[in-house]
Amino acid sequence: MNNENFNSDENKDAILKSAKKRVGFKKHVTLYVLINLLLWIVYFIPIDKTILLYTLLFVLLAWTIVIIGHYYYAIKWNKKMLEKEMDNLMKED
């Protein structure tokens, strides 16, 4: 019976950790969208746009790669690790 409580607490901790990663990812995507919107708004202000366009495209491309990596880390890989850990805990019972 004590073992069940221990496993239940481990499951709760794993689920909480997963939830925190997902919330962090959602915040990151929100910031990504807002900053890129701001950059595009600035781009349409009538100034010399040559350097600004390259900077904007670089930031957009680089940050998109980071967002994709964050997605795989926080959602895909984390979900697989969580499922594997929960399966291991179920086997222990």
Phi and psi restraints in degrees (value plus and minus 20) as a CYANA .aco file:
   2 ASN   PHI     -83.7   -43.7
   2 ASN   PSI     -54.8   -14.8
   3 ASN   PHI     -83.8   -43.8
   3 ASN   PSI     -56.6   -16.6
   4 GLU   PHI     -84.5   -44.5
   4 GLU   PSI     -61.9   -21.9
   5 ASN   PHI     -83.9   -43.9
   5 ASN   PSI     -59.4   -19.4
   6 PHE   PHI     -83.9   -43.9
   6 PHE   PSI     -66.6   -26.6
   7 ASN   PHI     -84.6   -44.6
   7 ASN   PSI     -57.6   -17.6
   8 SER   PHI     -84.3   -44.3
   8 SER   PSI     -61.5   -21.5
   9 ASP   PHI     -84.9   -44.9
   9 ASP   PSI     -59.0   -19.0
  10 GLU   PHI     -84.1   -44.1
  10 GLU   PSI     -61.2   -21.2
  11 ASN   PHI     -82.8   -42.8
  11 ASN   PSI     -63.4   -23.4
  12 LYS   PHI     -82.4   -42.4
  12 LYS   PSI     -61.9   -21.9
  13 ASP   PHI     -83.9   -43.9
  13 ASP   PSI     -62.3   -22.3
  14 ALA   PHI     -85.3   -45.3
  14 ALA   PSI     -61.2   -21.2
  15 ILE   PHI     -87.3   -47.3
  15 ILE   PSI     -60.7   -20.7
  16 LEU   PHI     -82.9   -42.9
  16 LEU   PSI     -62.8   -22.8
  17 LYS   PHI     -82.1   -42.1
  17 LYS   PSI     -62.8   -22.8
  18 SER   PHI     -83.5   -43.5
  18 SER   PSI     -63.1   -23.1
  19 ALA   PHI     -82.8   -42.8
  19 ALA   PSI     -60.0   -20.0
  20 LYS   PHI     -83.1   -43.1
  20 LYS   PSI     -60.0   -20.0
  21 LYS   PHI     -85.3   -45.3
  21 LYS   PSI     -60.8   -20.8
  22 ARG   PHI     -85.8   -45.8
  22 ARG   PSI     -61.1   -21.1
  23 VAL   PHI     -83.9   -43.9
  23 VAL   PSI     -61.9   -21.9
  24 GLY   PHI     -80.5   -40.5
  24 GLY   PSI     -60.7   -20.7
  25 PHE   PHI     -84.1   -44.1
  25 PHE   PSI     -63.4   -23.4
  26 LYS   PHI     -83.5   -43.5
  26 LYS   PSI     -58.7   -18.7
  27 LYS   PHI     -84.1   -44.1
  27 LYS   PSI     -61.4   -21.4
  28 HIS   PHI     -82.7   -42.7
  28 HIS   PSI     -63.7   -23.7
  29 VAL   PHI     -85.0   -45.0
  29 VAL   PSI     -61.3   -21.3
  30 THR   PHI     -80.4   -40.4
  30 THR   PSI     -66.7   -26.7
  31 LEU   PHI     -81.9   -41.9
  31 LEU   PSI     -61.9   -21.9
  32 TYR   PHI     -77.1   -37.1
  32 TYR   PSI     -68.5   -28.5
  33 VAL   PHI     -84.1   -44.1
  33 VAL   PSI     -66.7   -26.7
  34 LEU   PHI     -83.1   -43.1
  34 LEU   PSI     -65.8   -25.8
  35 ILE   PHI     -85.2   -45.2
  35 ILE   PSI     -62.4   -22.4
  36 ASN   PHI     -88.1   -48.1
  36 ASN   PSI     -55.0   -15.0
  37 LEU   PHI     -81.3   -41.3
  37 LEU   PSI     -65.1   -25.1
  38 LEU   PHI     -80.0   -40.0
  38 LEU   PSI     -63.3   -23.3
  39 LEU   PHI     -83.1   -43.1
  39 LEU   PSI     -59.6   -19.6
  40 TRP   PHI     -89.4   -49.4
  40 TRP   PSI     -55.4   -15.4
  41 ILE   PHI     -83.1   -43.1
  41 ILE   PSI     -64.8   -24.8
  42 VAL   PHI     -82.5   -42.5
  42 VAL   PSI     -56.9   -16.9
  43 TYR   PHI     -80.0   -40.0
  43 TYR   PSI     -55.2   -15.2
  44 PHE   PHI    -103.1   -63.1
  44 PHE   PSI     -20.6    19.4
  45 ILE   PHI     -93.4   -53.4
  45 ILE   PSI     114.1   154.1
  46 PRO   PHI     -90.3   -50.3
  46 PRO   PSI      72.6   112.6
  47 ILE   PHI    -162.3  -122.3
  47 ILE   PSI     159.4   199.4
  48 ASP   PHI     -85.3   -45.3
  48 ASP   PSI      98.3   138.3
  49 LYS   PHI    -121.8   -81.8
  49 LYS   PSI     -23.1    16.9
  50 THR   PHI     -80.5   -40.5
  50 THR   PSI     -76.9   -36.9
  51 ILE   PHI     -88.9   -48.9
  51 ILE   PSI     -58.8   -18.8
  52 LEU   PHI     -82.1   -42.1
  52 LEU   PSI     -59.8   -19.8
  53 LEU   PHI     -83.8   -43.8
  53 LEU   PSI     -65.6   -25.6
  54 TYR   PHI     -84.0   -44.0
  54 TYR   PSI     -59.7   -19.7
  55 THR   PHI     -84.0   -44.0
  55 THR   PSI     -65.5   -25.5
  56 LEU   PHI     -80.9   -40.9
  56 LEU   PSI     -66.5   -26.5
  57 LEU   PHI     -85.7   -45.7
  57 LEU   PSI     -58.1   -18.1
  58 PHE   PHI     -82.4   -42.4
  58 PHE   PSI     -67.7   -27.7
  59 VAL   PHI     -81.7   -41.7
  59 VAL   PSI     -64.3   -24.3
  60 LEU   PHI     -81.0   -41.0
  60 LEU   PSI     -67.8   -27.8
  61 LEU   PHI     -86.5   -46.5
  61 LEU   PSI     -68.1   -28.1
  62 ALA   PHI     -82.5   -42.5
  62 ALA   PSI     -65.0   -25.0
  63 TRP   PHI     -89.8   -49.8
  63 TRP   PSI     -53.0   -13.0
  64 THR   PHI     -82.0   -42.0
  64 THR   PSI     -61.8   -21.8
  65 ILE   PHI     -82.6   -42.6
  65 ILE   PSI     -62.3   -22.3
  66 VAL   PHI     -84.0   -44.0
  66 VAL   PSI     -62.0   -22.0
  67 ILE   PHI     -82.3   -42.3
  67 ILE   PSI     -62.3   -22.3
  68 ILE   PHI     -82.4   -42.4
  68 ILE   PSI     -63.7   -23.7
  69 GLY   PHI     -82.2   -42.2
  69 GLY   PSI     -61.9   -21.9
  70 HIS   PHI     -84.2   -44.2
  70 HIS   PSI     -58.9   -18.9
  71 TYR   PHI     -79.8   -39.8
  71 TYR   PSI     -69.2   -29.2
  72 TYR   PHI     -84.1   -44.1
  72 TYR   PSI     -58.9   -18.9
  73 TYR   PHI     -87.7   -47.7
  73 TYR   PSI     -67.5   -27.5
  74 ALA   PHI    -103.0   -63.0
  74 ALA   PSI     -49.8    -9.8
  75 ILE   PHI    -130.1   -90.1
  75 ILE   PSI     -83.2   -43.2
  76 LYS   PHI     -87.6   -47.6
  76 LYS   PSI     -81.3   -41.3
  77 TRP   PHI     -86.5   -46.5
  77 TRP   PSI     -58.2   -18.2
  78 ASN   PHI     -83.5   -43.5
  78 ASN   PSI     -59.9   -19.9
  79 LYS   PHI     -83.8   -43.8
  79 LYS   PSI     -63.3   -23.3
  80 LYS   PHI     -84.4   -44.4
  80 LYS   PSI     -62.7   -22.7
  81 MET   PHI     -85.1   -45.1
  81 MET   PSI     -59.5   -19.5
  82 LEU   PHI     -84.6   -44.6
  82 LEU   PSI     -65.1   -25.1
  83 GLU   PHI     -83.0   -43.0
  83 GLU   PSI     -61.8   -21.8
  84 LYS   PHI     -82.6   -42.6
  84 LYS   PSI     -64.5   -24.5
  85 GLU   PHI     -85.1   -45.1
  85 GLU   PSI     -60.6   -20.6
  86 MET   PHI     -86.6   -46.6
  86 MET   PSI     -57.5   -17.5
  87 ASP   PHI     -82.5   -42.5
  87 ASP   PSI     -62.1   -22.1
  88 ASN   PHI     -82.7   -42.7
  88 ASN   PSI     -59.7   -19.7
  89 LEU   PHI     -86.8   -46.8
  89 LEU   PSI     -57.6   -17.6
  90 MET   PHI     -86.9   -46.9
  90 MET   PSI     -55.4   -15.4
  91 LYS   PHI     -88.0   -48.0
  91 LYS   PSI     -52.2   -12.2
  92 GLU   PHI     -86.0   -46.0
  92 GLU   PSI     -50.6   -10.6
